[in-house]
Amino acid sequence: MPHDFEIRRATTADVPGIRSLVKPYAEARILLEKEAVAYYESLQEFRVADNAAGELVGCGAVHVMWEDIAEVRTLAVSSTVRGLGVGHALLERLVEDARALGVKRVFCLTFEVEFFERHGFSVMEDQSAVDPAVLQELLRSTDEGVAEFLDLARVKQNTLGNTRMILNF
């Protein structure tokens, strides 16, 4: 299937575009809005999609949480390209990136359960995906995504009601 877009690593020049892509999802309470500094700090985790005109039409990140698990974060596409395969291609690239980093599982928080199921993710029934010893280490993290993954009370006010899903390789 020919693509009218290209996926590449994000650069600092992409941060305003990433924030613009996330904004409508944040307003709809699908994604959490972050300060610009948070995107710059995690920029090396991001991939973006450009259309044929060079416009940013999608983004997503993979964040390593522990030696064997990473999280897909901030997967967003422009409403102008929804349904055209941009989200699928970004997710596939992020999963490839996670594999290349050496993790064996990828986690996500999402409202798009069927989309992620088509990519092999399944709904997490409980938090047994994390060994008790690893859990103790993860509890030391200040990262809000890790707290969401662990379902910690301190992030309950930020929980959007989305579903925890996991993909095992």
DSSP file with accessible surface (Angstrom, degrees, kcal/mol):
  #  RESIDUE AA STRUCTURE BP1 BP2  ACC     N-H-->O    O-->H-N    N-H-->O    O-->H-N    TCO  KAPPA ALPHA  PHI   PSI    X-CA   Y-CA   Z-CA
    1    1 A M              0   0  166      0, 0.0     2,-0.1     0, 0.0     0, 0.0   0.000 360.0 360.0 360.0 121.8    0.0    0.0    0.0
    2    2 A P        -     0   0  120      0, 0.0     2,-0.4     0, 0.0     0, 0.0  -0.446 360.0-141.2 -69.3 140.5    1.6    3.3   -1.0
    3    3 A H        -     0   0  105     -2,-0.1    82,-0.1     2,-0.1    81,-0.0  -0.839  15.0-160.7-102.9 139.9    2.0    5.8    1.8
    4    4 A D  S    S+     0   0  130     -2,-0.4    48,-1.1    80,-0.2     2,-0.3  -0.034  78.5  59.4-100.1  26.5    1.5    9.5    1.4
    5    5 A F  E     -A   51   0A  30     46,-0.2     2,-0.4    47,-0.1    46,-0.2  -0.964  69.1-141.4-149.3 161.6    3.5   10.1    4.6
    6    6 A E  E     -A   50   0A 126     44,-2.4    44,-2.6    -2,-0.3     2,-0.4  -0.989  11.9-143.8-128.4 137.7    6.9    9.4    6.0
    7    7 A I  E     +A   49   0A  23     -2,-0.4     2,-0.3    42,-0.2    42,-0.2  -0.868  32.9 154.4-102.0 135.0    7.8    8.4    9.5
    8    8 A R  E     -A   48   0A  60     40,-2.6    40,-2.9    -2,-0.4     2,-0.1  -0.929  48.3 -76.5-148.3 169.2   11.0    9.8   11.0
    9    9 A R  E     -A   47   0A 126     -2,-0.3    38,-0.2    38,-0.2     2,-0.1  -0.470  55.8-109.7 -67.0 144.8   12.6   10.6   14.3
   10   10 A A        -     0   0   15     36,-1.9     2,-0.3    33,-0.4    -1,-0.1  -0.408  31.3-158.9 -74.7 152.7   11.3   13.8   15.9
   11   11 A T    >   -     0   0   67     -2,-0.1     3,-2.0     1,-0.0     4,-0.4  -0.803  36.6 -98.4-122.6 170.4   13.5   16.9   16.1
   12   12 A T  G >  S+     0   0   93      1,-0.3     3,-1.3    -2,-0.3    -2,-0.0   0.846 121.8  63.2 -59.8 -31.4   13.3   20.0   18.3
   13   13 A A  G 3  S+     0   0   81      1,-0.3     4,-0.4     2,-0.1    -1,-0.3   0.704  96.0  61.6 -66.4 -16.4   11.5   21.8   15.5
   14   14 A D  G <> S+     0   0   15     -3,-2.0     4,-2.7     1,-0.2    -1,-0.3   0.634  76.9  89.0 -84.3 -14.3    8.6   19.3   15.8
   15   15 A V  H <> S+     0   0    1     -3,-1.3     4,-2.7    -4,-0.4     5,-0.2   0.913  86.8  48.9 -57.8 -46.4    7.7   20.1   19.3
   16   16 A P  H  > S+     0   0   78      0, 0.0     4,-2.1     0, 0.0    -1,-0.2   0.928 114.1  47.8 -58.9 -38.8    5.1   22.8   18.5
   17   17 A G  H  > S+     0   0   24     -4,-0.4     4,-2.2     2,-0.2    -2,-0.2   0.885 109.8  51.7 -67.5 -38.8    3.5   20.5   15.9
   18   18 A I  H  X S+     0   0    0     -4,-2.7     4,-2.2     2,-0.2     5,-0.2   0.943 110.2  49.3 -60.7 -45.6    3.4   17.6   18.4
   19   19 A R  H  X S+     0   0   80     -4,-2.7     4,-2.2    -5,-0.2    -2,-0.2   0.896 109.9  51.5 -62.6 -37.4    1.7   19.9   20.9
   20   20 A S  H  < S+     0   0   83     -4,-2.1    -1,-0.2    -5,-0.2    -2,-0.2   0.882 109.8  49.6 -66.4 -37.5   -0.8   21.0   18.2
   21   21 A L  H  X S+     0   0   16     -4,-2.2     4,-0.5     1,-0.2    -2,-0.2   0.885 114.7  44.5 -65.9 -39.0   -1.6   17.3   17.4
   22   22 A V  H >X S+     0   0    1     -4,-2.2     4,-2.6     1,-0.2     3,-0.6   0.833  95.3  79.7 -75.1 -32.2   -2.1   16.5   21.1
   23   23 A K  H 3X S+     0   0   92     -4,-2.2     4,-2.8     1,-0.3     5,-0.2   0.871  92.8  45.2 -50.7 -51.4   -4.2   19.6   21.9
   24   24 A P  H 3> S+     0   0   73      0, 0.0     4,-1.5     0, 0.0    -1,-0.3   0.886 114.8  49.9 -64.4 -31.5   -7.6   18.4   20.4
   25   25 A Y  H <<>S+     0   0   30     -3,-0.6     5,-3.3    -4,-0.5     6,-1.0   0.879 111.3  48.8 -70.8 -36.4   -7.1   15.0   22.1
   26   26 A A  H ><5S+     0   0   15     -4,-2.6     3,-1.6     4,-0.2    -1,-0.2   0.913 109.1  52.4 -67.9 -41.6   -6.3   16.7   25.4
   27   27 A E  H 3<5S+     0   0  130     -4,-2.8    -1,-0.2     1,-0.3    -2,-0.2   0.837 110.6  48.2 -63.3 -30.1   -9.4   19.0   25.1
   28   28 A A  T 3<5S-     0   0   62     -4,-1.5    -1,-0.3    -5,-0.2    -2,-0.2   0.369 116.9-117.8 -88.7   4.5  -11.5   15.8   24.5
   29   29 A R  T < 5S+     0   0  143     -3,-1.6    -3,-0.2     2,-0.2    -2,-0.1   0.846  85.2 115.3  60.0  39.3   -9.8   14.2   27.6
   30   30 A I  S   <S+     0   0   57     -5,-3.3     2,-0.3     1,-0.3    -4,-0.2   0.763  80.2  21.5-100.6 -38.5   -8.3   11.4   25.5
   31   31 A L  S    S-     0   0   36     -6,-1.0     2,-0.4    -9,-0.2    -1,-0.3  -0.908  85.3-111.7-123.6 157.4   -4.6   12.4   26.1
   32   32 A L        -     0   0   67     -2,-0.3     2,-0.2    -3,-0.1    -6,-0.1  -0.741  30.5-125.8 -89.0 134.6   -3.1   14.5   28.8
   33   33 A E        -     0   0  104     -2,-0.4     2,-0.3    -7,-0.1   -14,-0.0  -0.569  29.5-163.5 -77.2 139.7   -1.7   17.9   27.8
   34   34 A K        -     0   0   59     -2,-0.2     2,-0.1   -15,-0.1   -12,-0.0  -0.890  23.2-102.2-122.4 156.9    2.0   18.4   28.7
   35   35 A E    >>  -     0   0  139     -2,-0.3     4,-1.1     1,-0.1     3,-1.0  -0.392  37.9-110.0 -70.1 154.8    4.2   21.5   29.0
   36   36 A A  H >> S+     0   0   27      1,-0.3     4,-2.3     2,-0.2     3,-0.6   0.882 116.9  62.5 -55.0 -39.5    6.6   22.0   26.1
   37   37 A V  H 3> S+     0   0   87      1,-0.3     4,-2.7     2,-0.2    -1,-0.3   0.869  97.5  57.3 -58.7 -34.2    9.5   21.2   28.3
   38   38 A A  H <> S+     0   0   29     -3,-1.0     4,-1.2     1,-0.2    -1,-0.3   0.891 107.7  47.5 -65.4 -37.0    8.2   17.7   28.8
   39   39 A Y  H << S+     0   0    2     -4,-1.1     4,-0.4    -3,-0.6    -2,-0.2   0.912 112.0  48.9 -70.3 -41.3    8.2   17.1   25.1
   40   40 A Y  H >< S+     0   0  105     -4,-2.3     3,-1.0     1,-0.2     4,-0.3   0.924 109.9  52.8 -63.2 -40.7   11.7   18.5   24.7
   41   41 A E  H 3< S+     0   0  138     -4,-2.7    -1,-0.2     1,-0.2    -2,-0.2   0.801 120.0  33.1 -64.6 -29.5   12.9   16.3   27.6
   42   42 A S  T >< S+     0   0   18     -4,-1.2     3,-2.3    -5,-0.2     4,-0.4   0.221  81.7 117.9-111.0  15.8   11.5   13.1   25.9
   43   43 A L  G X   +     0   0   19     -3,-1.0     3,-2.0    -4,-0.4   -33,-0.4   0.830  67.3  64.0 -56.2 -36.1   12.1   14.1   22.3
   44   44 A Q  G 3  S+     0   0  132     -4,-0.3    -1,-0.3     1,-0.3    -2,-0.1   0.693  98.3  58.0 -65.6 -12.6   14.4   11.2   21.6
   45   45 A E  G <  S+     0   0   34     -3,-2.3    17,-1.6    16,-0.1    -1,-0.3   0.573  92.7  95.7 -87.9 -11.6   11.5    8.8   22.3
   46   46 A F  E <   - B   0  61A   2     -3,-2.0   -36,-1.9    -4,-0.4     2,-0.3  -0.593  47.8-172.5 -93.8 145.3    9.3   10.3   19.6
   47   47 A R  E     -AB   9  60A  30     13,-3.0    13,-1.7    -2,-0.3     2,-0.3  -0.926  14.8-164.0-118.3 149.5    8.6    9.4   16.0
   48   48 A V  E     -AB   8  59A   0    -40,-2.9   -40,-2.6    -2,-0.3     2,-0.4  -0.920  12.5-137.2-131.1 159.7    6.6   11.7   13.8
   49   49 A A  E     -AB   7  58A   0      9,-2.3     8,-3.3    -2,-0.3     9,-1.2  -0.977  15.0-164.6-118.2 130.7    4.8   11.4   10.5
   50   50 A D  E     -AB   6  56A  21    -44,-2.6   -44,-2.4    -2,-0.4     6,-0.2  -0.921  14.9-134.6-110.0 141.1    4.9   14.0    7.7
   51   51 A N  E >   -A    5   0A  34      4,-2.6     3,-2.4    -2,-0.4   -46,-0.2  -0.236  41.6 -86.0 -81.8-179.6    2.6   14.1    4.8
   52   52 A A  T 3  S+     0   0   92    -48,-1.1   -47,-0.1     1,-0.3    -1,-0.1   0.786 130.6  55.9 -60.5 -26.5    3.7   14.7    1.2
   53   53 A A  T 3  S-     0   0   79      2,-0.1    -1,-0.3     1,-0.0   -48,-0.1   0.420 121.1-107.9 -85.4   1.1    3.5   18.4    1.8
   54   54 A G  S <  S+     0   0   52     -3,-2.4     2,-0.3     1,-0.3    -2,-0.1   0.584  71.8 143.6  84.1  11.2    5.9   18.1    4.8
   55   55 A E        -     0   0  118      1,-0.1    -4,-2.6     2,-0.0     2,-0.4  -0.661  58.1-112.2 -86.6 140.8    3.2   18.8    7.3
   56   56 A L  E     +B   50   0A  35     -2,-0.3    -6,-0.3    -6,-0.2     3,-0.1  -0.563  45.0 162.7 -70.8 120.5    3.3   17.0   10.7
   57   57 A V  E     +     0   0A   4     -8,-3.3    21,-2.7    -2,-0.4     2,-0.3   0.396  57.6  16.6-123.0   0.4    0.3   14.6   10.7
   58   58 A G  E     -BC  49  77A   0     -9,-1.2    -9,-2.3    19,-0.3     2,-0.3  -0.985  53.5-178.7-167.2 157.8    1.1   12.1   13.5
   59   59 A C  E     +BC  48  76A   0     17,-2.6    17,-2.5    -2,-0.3     2,-0.3  -0.979   7.0 161.3-154.8 162.6    3.3   11.5   16.5
   60   60 A G  E     -B   47   0A   0    -13,-1.7   -13,-3.0    -2,-0.3     2,-0.3  -0.918  16.3-150.2-176.5 159.0    4.0    8.8   19.1
   61   61 A A  E     -BC  46  73A   1     12,-2.7    12,-3.0    -2,-0.3     2,-0.4  -0.946   8.9-145.7-137.6 156.9    6.7    7.8   21.6
   62   62 A V  E     - C   0  72A   7    -17,-1.6     2,-0.5    -2,-0.3    10,-0.2  -0.998  18.8-168.3-124.6 124.6    8.0    4.7   23.2
   63   63 A H  E     - C   0  71A  31      8,-2.9     8,-3.0    -2,-0.4     2,-0.3  -0.968  17.9-133.8-118.6 119.4    9.2    5.2   26.8
   64   64 A V  E     + C   0  70A  63     -2,-0.5     6,-0.3     6,-0.3     3,-0.1  -0.575  24.9 175.3 -73.8 129.4   11.2    2.4   28.5
   65   65 A M  E     -     0   0A  16      4,-2.5     2,-0.3     1,-0.4     5,-0.2   0.709  65.4 -13.6-102.9 -32.6    9.9    1.8   32.1
   66   66 A W  E >  S- C   0  69A  74      3,-2.0     3,-1.0    72,-0.0    -1,-0.4  -0.931  87.6 -73.4-159.3 179.2   12.1   -1.2   33.0
   67   67 A E  T 3  S+     0   0  154     -2,-0.3     3,-0.1     1,-0.3    -3,-0.0   0.769 129.3  24.4 -58.7 -26.2   14.5   -3.7   31.5
   68   68 A D  T 3  S+     0   0   47     35,-0.2    36,-1.4     1,-0.1    37,-1.3   0.359 115.5  62.1-122.8   7.6   11.7   -5.7   29.8
   69   69 A I  E <   +Cd  66 105A   1     -3,-1.0    -4,-2.5    34,-0.2    -3,-2.0  -0.996  48.0 173.9-142.5 139.0    8.8   -3.2   29.5
   70   70 A A  E     -Cd  64 106A   0     35,-1.9    37,-3.1    -2,-0.4     2,-0.4  -0.891  22.9-129.0-132.7 165.6    8.1    0.0   27.6
   71   71 A E  E     -Cd  63 107A  11     -8,-3.0    -8,-2.9    -2,-0.3     2,-0.5  -0.954  10.2-136.1-119.6 135.6    5.1    2.2   27.1
   72   72 A V  E     -C   62   0A   8     35,-2.7    37,-0.5    -2,-0.4     2,-0.3  -0.802  38.4-176.1 -82.3 125.7    3.7    3.6   23.9
   73   73 A R  E     +C   61   0A  29    -12,-3.0   -12,-2.7    -2,-0.5    35,-0.0  -0.921  46.1   6.6-126.7 153.2    2.8    7.3   24.7
   74   74 A T  E     +     0   0A  15     -2,-0.3     2,-0.7   -14,-0.2    -1,-0.1   0.812  65.8 175.0  53.5  39.8    1.2   10.2   23.0
   75   75 A L  E     +     0   0A  34    -15,-0.2     2,-0.3    -3,-0.1   -15,-0.2  -0.700  16.8 154.2 -78.6 113.1    0.1    8.4   19.8
   76   76 A A  E     -C   59   0A   3    -17,-2.5   -17,-2.6    -2,-0.7     2,-0.3  -0.999  25.6-168.8-144.8 142.6   -1.9   11.0   18.0
   77   77 A V  E     -C   58   0A  16     -2,-0.3   -19,-0.3   -19,-0.2     5,-0.1  -0.962  34.1 -99.2-129.9 152.5   -2.8   11.7   14.3
   78   78 A S    >>  -     0   0   28    -21,-2.7     3,-2.0    -2,-0.3     4,-0.6  -0.368  29.3-123.5 -64.1 144.2   -4.3   14.7   12.7
   79   79 A S  G >4 S+     0   0  102      1,-0.3     3,-0.5     2,-0.2    -1,-0.1   0.776 109.8  68.5 -61.0 -21.6   -8.1   14.4   12.0
   80   80 A T  G 34 S+     0   0  105      1,-0.2    -1,-0.3     3,-0.0    -2,-0.0   0.674 109.6  32.3 -72.8 -16.1   -7.2   15.1    8.4
   81   81 A V  G X4>S+     0   0   17     -3,-2.0     3,-2.1   -24,-0.2     5,-0.5   0.310  81.0 135.5-123.6   7.1   -5.5   11.6    8.1
   82   82 A R  T <<5S+     0   0  124     -4,-0.6    -3,-0.0    -3,-0.5    -4,-0.0  -0.321  76.6  21.0 -58.1 134.8   -7.5    9.5   10.5
   83   83 A G  T 3 5S+     0   0   83      1,-0.0    -1,-0.3     0, 0.0    -4,-0.0   0.455  97.0 100.4  86.9   2.4   -8.2    6.1    8.8
   84   84 A L  T < 5S-     0   0  104     -3,-2.1   -80,-0.2   -80,-0.0    -2,-0.1   0.286 100.7 -99.1-104.3   8.8   -5.4    6.4    6.3
   85   85 A G  T  >5S+     0   0   14     -4,-0.1     4,-2.5   -82,-0.1     5,-0.2   0.425  89.1 118.9  94.9  -0.3   -2.9    4.2    8.1
   86   86 A V  H  ><S+     0   0    2     -5,-0.5     4,-2.6     2,-0.2     5,-0.2   0.949  79.4  45.9 -65.4 -47.3   -0.7    6.8    9.8
   87   87 A G  H  > S+     0   0   14      1,-0.2     4,-2.7     2,-0.2     5,-0.2   0.912 113.2  50.4 -62.1 -41.6   -1.5    5.6   13.3
   88   88 A H  H  > S+     0   0   59      2,-0.2     4,-2.6     1,-0.2    -1,-0.2   0.937 112.0  46.8 -61.1 -47.4   -0.9    2.0   12.3
   89   89 A A  H  X S+     0   0   14     -4,-2.5     4,-2.2     1,-0.2    -2,-0.2   0.901 112.9  49.4 -64.6 -40.5    2.4    2.8   10.8
   90   90 A L  H  X S+     0   0    0     -4,-2.6     4,-2.7    -5,-0.2    -1,-0.2   0.942 111.7  48.4 -62.6 -46.8    3.5    4.9   13.8
   91   91 A L  H  X S+     0   0    0     -4,-2.7     4,-2.5     1,-0.2     5,-0.2   0.925 110.6  51.0 -61.1 -43.8    2.5    2.1   16.2
   92   92 A E  H  X S+     0   0  104     -4,-2.6     4,-2.3     1,-0.2    -1,-0.2   0.922 111.7  47.8 -59.8 -41.6    4.4   -0.5   14.2
   93   93 A R  H  X S+     0   0   78     -4,-2.2     4,-2.6     2,-0.2    -1,-0.2   0.910 110.8  51.1 -66.3 -40.0    7.5    1.7   14.2
   94   94 A L  H  X S+     0   0    0     -4,-2.7     4,-2.4     2,-0.2    -2,-0.2   0.900 109.8  49.5 -64.9 -39.0    7.2    2.3   17.9
   95   95 A V  H  X S+     0   0   12     -4,-2.5     4,-2.6     2,-0.2    -1,-0.2   0.918 110.7  50.8 -65.3 -41.0    6.9   -1.4   18.6
   96   96 A E  H  X S+     0   0  106     -4,-2.3     4,-2.5    -5,-0.2    -2,-0.2   0.915 109.7  50.8 -59.4 -43.2   10.0   -2.0   16.4
   97   97 A D  H  X S+     0   0   16     -4,-2.6     4,-1.6     2,-0.2    -2,-0.2   0.912 109.3  50.7 -60.4 -42.9   11.8    0.7   18.4
   98   98 A A  H  X>S+     0   0    0     -4,-2.4     5,-1.7     1,-0.2     4,-0.5   0.927 110.4  49.1 -62.4 -44.6   10.9   -1.0   21.6
   99   99 A R  H ><5S+     0   0  134     -4,-2.6     3,-1.5     1,-0.2    -1,-0.2   0.918 108.8  53.2 -59.5 -44.1   12.1   -4.4   20.3
  100  100 A A  H 3<5S+     0   0   86     -4,-2.5    -1,-0.2     1,-0.3    -2,-0.2   0.810 104.7  56.0 -63.2 -27.7   15.4   -2.7   19.2
  101  101 A L  H 3<5S-     0   0  109     -4,-1.6    -1,-0.3    -3,-0.2    -2,-0.2   0.580 120.5-110.9 -79.9 -11.2   15.8   -1.4   22.8
  102  102 A G  T <<5 +     0   0   38     -3,-1.5    -3,-0.2    -4,-0.5    -2,-0.1   0.496  68.0 140.4  98.4   5.1   15.5   -4.9   24.1
  103  103 A V      < -     0   0    4     -5,-1.7    -1,-0.3     1,-0.1   -35,-0.2  -0.407  39.6-157.1 -79.2 160.3   12.2   -4.9   25.9
  104  104 A K  S    S+     0   0  126    -36,-1.4    65,-3.0     1,-0.2     2,-0.3   0.470  73.1  41.1-112.4  -9.4    9.9   -7.8   25.7
  105  105 A R  E     -dE  69 168A  33    -37,-1.3   -35,-1.9    63,-0.2     2,-0.4  -0.997  60.1-156.5-143.0 146.1    6.5   -6.1   26.4
  106  106 A V  E     -dE  70 167A   0     61,-2.5    61,-2.5    -2,-0.3     2,-0.3  -0.993  13.4-164.6-126.3 132.6    4.9   -2.9   25.4
  107  107 A F  E     +dE  71 166A   0    -37,-3.1   -35,-2.7    -2,-0.4     2,-0.3  -0.750   8.2 178.2-111.4 153.2    2.2   -1.3   27.5
  108  108 A C  E     - E   0 165A   1     57,-2.3    57,-2.8    -2,-0.3     2,-0.5  -0.990  26.1-141.2-151.5 156.5   -0.3    1.5   26.7
  109  109 A L  E     + E   0 164A  32    -37,-0.5     2,-0.3    -2,-0.3    55,-0.2  -0.991  45.7 154.2-111.9 123.5   -3.2    3.4   28.2
  110  110 A T  E     - E   0 163A  14     53,-2.4    53,-3.4    -2,-0.5     3,-0.1  -0.988  55.9-154.0-152.6 156.3   -5.9    3.9   25.6
  111  111 A F  S    S+     0   0   82     -2,-0.3     2,-1.1    51,-0.2     3,-0.3   0.464  92.0  79.6 -97.3 -13.9   -9.5    4.5   24.6
  112  112 A E     >  +     0   0   81      1,-0.2     4,-2.1    51,-0.1     5,-0.2  -0.446  53.5 154.9 -94.1  60.3   -8.8    2.9   21.2
  113  113 A V  H  > S+     0   0   34     -2,-1.1     4,-2.7     1,-0.2    -1,-0.2   0.914  70.9  49.3 -57.1 -47.9   -8.9   -0.7   22.4
  114  114 A E  H  > S+     0   0  141     -3,-0.3     4,-2.0     1,-0.2    -1,-0.2   0.889 108.2  54.4 -63.5 -39.0   -9.9   -2.2   19.1
  115  115 A F  H  4 S+     0   0   28      1,-0.2     4,-0.5     2,-0.2    -1,-0.2   0.955 113.1  41.9 -57.9 -49.5   -7.1   -0.4   17.3
  116  116 A F  H ><>S+     0   0   10     -4,-2.1     5,-2.2     1,-0.2     3,-1.2   0.870 109.3  58.5 -70.5 -33.9   -4.5   -1.8   19.7
  117  117 A E  H ><5S+     0   0   96     -4,-2.7     3,-2.1     1,-0.3    -1,-0.2   0.894  98.8  59.7 -60.9 -37.3   -6.0   -5.2   19.6
  118  118 A R  T 3<5S+     0   0  154     -4,-2.0    -1,-0.3     1,-0.3    -2,-0.2   0.707 104.9  51.1 -63.0 -18.0   -5.5   -5.3   15.8
  119  119 A H  T < 5S-     0   0   37     -3,-1.2    -1,-0.3    -4,-0.5    -2,-0.2   0.190 129.8 -94.3-103.8  13.9   -1.8   -4.9   16.6
  120  120 A G  T < 5S+     0   0   48     -3,-2.1    48,-0.4     1,-0.3    -3,-0.2   0.433  79.3 137.7  93.1  -0.8   -1.7   -7.8   19.1
  121  121 A F      < -     0   0    6     -5,-2.2     2,-0.3    46,-0.1    -1,-0.3  -0.466  33.9-161.1 -74.5 151.3   -2.2   -5.9   22.4
  122  122 A S  E     -F  166   0A  60     44,-2.7    44,-2.7    -2,-0.1     2,-0.2  -0.958  28.0 -95.6-132.0 153.9   -4.6   -7.3   24.9
  123  123 A V  E     -F  165   0A  54     -2,-0.3     2,-0.5    42,-0.2    42,-0.3  -0.451  40.9-121.2 -66.6 133.9   -6.4   -5.8   27.9
  124  124 A M        -     0   0   23     40,-2.6    40,-0.2    -2,-0.2    -1,-0.1  -0.682  19.2-163.9 -79.0 123.5   -4.5   -6.2   31.1
  125  125 A E  S    S-     0   0  172     -2,-0.5     2,-0.3     1,-0.1    -1,-0.2   0.821  70.7 -16.5 -76.5 -33.0   -6.6   -8.1   33.6
  126  126 A D  S    S-     0   0   89      0, 0.0     3,-0.4     0, 0.0    -1,-0.1  -0.880  76.2 -89.4-154.9-174.0   -4.5   -7.1   36.6
  127  127 A Q  S >  S+     0   0   60     -2,-0.3     3,-1.6     1,-0.2    -3,-0.0   0.195  84.6 113.2 -94.0  18.1   -1.0   -5.8   37.4
  128  128 A S  T 3   +     0   0   91      1,-0.3    -1,-0.2     3,-0.0    -4,-0.0   0.543  52.3  90.4 -69.2  -1.0    0.6   -9.2   37.5
  129  129 A A  T 3  S+     0   0   22     -3,-0.4     2,-0.5     1,-0.1    -1,-0.3   0.659  81.7  66.8 -66.0 -13.2    2.6   -8.2   34.4
  130  130 A V  S <  S-     0   0   13     -3,-1.6    -1,-0.1     4,-0.0    -3,-0.0  -0.945  88.1-126.1-116.4 125.1    5.2   -6.8   36.8
  131  131 A D     >  -     0   0   94     -2,-0.5     4,-2.8     1,-0.1     3,-0.3  -0.331  28.4-115.7 -59.4 143.7    7.2   -9.1   39.1
  132  132 A P  H  > S+     0   0   94      0, 0.0     4,-1.8     0, 0.0     5,-0.1   0.870 116.3  51.6 -54.7 -36.6    6.9   -8.0   42.8
  133  133 A A  H  > S+     0   0   65      2,-0.2     4,-1.3     1,-0.2     5,-0.1   0.915 111.8  46.4 -68.0 -39.3   10.7   -7.1   43.0
  134  134 A V  H  > S+     0   0   22     -3,-0.3     4,-3.0     1,-0.2     5,-0.2   0.900 106.7  59.5 -67.9 -39.2   10.3   -4.9   39.8
  135  135 A L  H  X S+     0   0   59     -4,-2.8     4,-2.1     1,-0.2    -1,-0.2   0.922 102.6  52.6 -54.2 -45.1    7.2   -3.3   41.3
  136  136 A Q  H  < S+     0   0  112     -4,-1.8     4,-0.4     1,-0.2    -1,-0.2   0.886 111.7  46.2 -61.2 -37.7    9.3   -2.1   44.3
  137  137 A E  H >< S+     0   0   80     -4,-1.3     3,-1.5     1,-0.2     4,-0.3   0.928 111.2  51.3 -69.0 -45.1   11.8   -0.6   41.9
  138  138 A L  H >< S+     0   0    5     -4,-3.0     3,-1.8     1,-0.3    -2,-0.2   0.820  97.3  67.8 -63.9 -29.8    9.1    1.1   39.7
  139  139 A L  T 3< S+     0   0   71     -4,-2.1    -1,-0.3     1,-0.3    -2,-0.2   0.730  93.2  61.3 -63.0 -18.2    7.5    2.6   42.8
  140  140 A R  T <  S+     0   0  175     -3,-1.5    -1,-0.3    -4,-0.4    -2,-0.2   0.599  82.9 106.0 -81.5 -12.2   10.6    4.8   43.1
  141  141 A S    <   -     0   0   38     -3,-1.8   -76,-0.0    -4,-0.3    -3,-0.0  -0.431  56.6-159.4 -71.8 143.6    9.9    6.4   39.7
  142  142 A T        +     0   0  127     -2,-0.1     2,-0.3     4,-0.0    -1,-0.1   0.404  56.5 119.2 -97.0   0.8    8.6    9.9   39.6
  143  143 A D     >  -     0   0   39      1,-0.1     4,-1.9   -78,-0.1     3,-0.2  -0.499  59.8-147.2 -72.5 127.7    7.3    9.4   36.0
  144  144 A E  H  > S+     0   0   84     -2,-0.3     4,-2.4     1,-0.2     5,-0.2   0.828  97.4  58.2 -66.0 -31.6    3.6    9.8   35.8
  145  145 A G  H  > S+     0   0   11      2,-0.2     4,-2.4     1,-0.2    -1,-0.2   0.893 105.9  48.9 -65.2 -38.7    3.3    7.2   33.1
  146  146 A V  H  > S+     0   0    4      2,-0.2     4,-2.5    -3,-0.2    -2,-0.2   0.929 110.5  51.3 -64.8 -42.5    4.8    4.6   35.4
  147  147 A A  H  X>S+     0   0    0     -4,-1.9     5,-2.4     1,-0.2     4,-0.6   0.909 110.2  49.4 -61.7 -40.1    2.4    5.7   38.1
  148  148 A E  H ><5S+     0   0   13     -4,-2.4     3,-0.9     2,-0.2    -1,-0.2   0.923 109.5  51.7 -62.9 -44.8   -0.5    5.2   35.7
  149  149 A F  H 3<5S+     0   0    0     -4,-2.4    -2,-0.2     1,-0.3    -1,-0.2   0.914 112.7  44.9 -57.9 -42.7    0.8    1.8   34.7
  150  150 A L  H 3<5S-     0   0   15     -4,-2.5    -1,-0.3    -5,-0.1    -2,-0.2   0.525 108.9-127.5 -80.7  -5.7    0.9    0.8   38.3
  151  151 A D  T <<5 -     0   0   65     -3,-0.9    -3,-0.2    -4,-0.6     2,-0.2   0.894  40.8-177.0  61.2  43.7   -2.5    2.3   39.0
  152  152 A L    > < -     0   0   41     -5,-2.4     3,-1.7     1,-0.1     4,-0.3  -0.466  34.2-126.2 -77.4 145.6   -1.2    4.4   41.9
  153  153 A A  G >  S+     0   0   79      1,-0.3     3,-1.8     2,-0.2     4,-0.4   0.829 103.2  70.7 -60.3 -31.5   -3.6    6.5   43.9
  154  154 A R  G 3  S+     0   0  102      1,-0.3    -1,-0.3     2,-0.1     3,-0.2   0.699 103.1  42.7 -64.7 -16.9   -1.5    9.7   43.4
  155  155 A V  G X> S+     0   0    0     -3,-1.7     3,-1.9    -8,-0.2     4,-0.9   0.389  80.5 104.6-107.3   5.8   -2.5    9.8   39.7
  156  156 A K  G X4 S+     0   0   93     -3,-1.8     3,-0.9    -4,-0.3    -2,-0.1   0.864  76.6  58.4 -56.8 -35.4   -6.1    9.0   40.1
  157  157 A Q  G 34 S+     0   0  135     -4,-0.4    -1,-0.3     1,-0.2    -2,-0.1   0.767 109.9  45.4 -66.5 -20.4   -7.0   12.6   39.5
  158  158 A N  G <4 S+     0   0   57     -3,-1.9    -1,-0.2    -4,-0.0     2,-0.2   0.541  82.8 116.1 -96.7  -9.3   -5.3   12.3   36.1
  159  159 A T    <<  -     0   0   33     -4,-0.9    -3,-0.0    -3,-0.9   -11,-0.0  -0.452  48.7-163.4 -65.3 127.0   -6.8    9.0   35.1
  160  160 A L        -     0   0   23     -2,-0.2    -1,-0.2  -130,-0.1    -4,-0.0   0.462  46.4-102.8 -91.4  -2.3   -8.8    9.6   32.0
  161  161 A G  S    S+     0   0   57      1,-0.2    -2,-0.1  -131,-0.0     2,-0.0   0.667  72.4 148.9  88.3  17.9  -10.7    6.3   32.3
  162  162 A N        -     0   0   23      1,-0.1     2,-0.4  -132,-0.0   -51,-0.2  -0.259  47.9-101.3 -83.9 173.4   -8.7    4.6   29.6
  163  163 A T  E     -E  110   0A  46    -53,-3.4   -53,-2.4    -2,-0.0     2,-0.5  -0.788  22.0-131.2-101.8 136.6   -7.9    0.9   29.3
  164  164 A R  E     +E  109   0A  34     -2,-0.4   -40,-2.6   -55,-0.2     2,-0.3  -0.741  34.4 176.7 -84.9 127.7   -4.5   -0.6   30.2
  165  165 A M  E     -EF 108 123A   0    -57,-2.8   -57,-2.3    -2,-0.5     2,-0.3  -0.917  11.9-162.3-132.2 157.1   -3.3   -2.9   27.4
  166  166 A I  E     -EF 107 122A  11    -44,-2.7   -44,-2.7    -2,-0.3     2,-0.4  -0.989   9.6-157.7-142.9 147.9   -0.1   -4.9   26.8
  167  167 A L  E     -E  106   0A  19    -61,-2.5   -61,-2.5    -2,-0.3     2,-0.4  -0.998  11.9-160.4-123.8 123.5    1.7   -6.6   24.0
  168  168 A N  E      E  105   0A 100     -2,-0.4   -63,-0.2   -48,-0.4   -64,-0.0  -0.894 360.0 360.0-102.8 133.7    4.1   -9.4   24.7
  169  169 A F              0   0   78    -65,-3.0    -2,-0.0    -2,-0.4     0, 0.0  -0.750 360.0 360.0 -93.0 360.0    6.7  -10.3   22.0
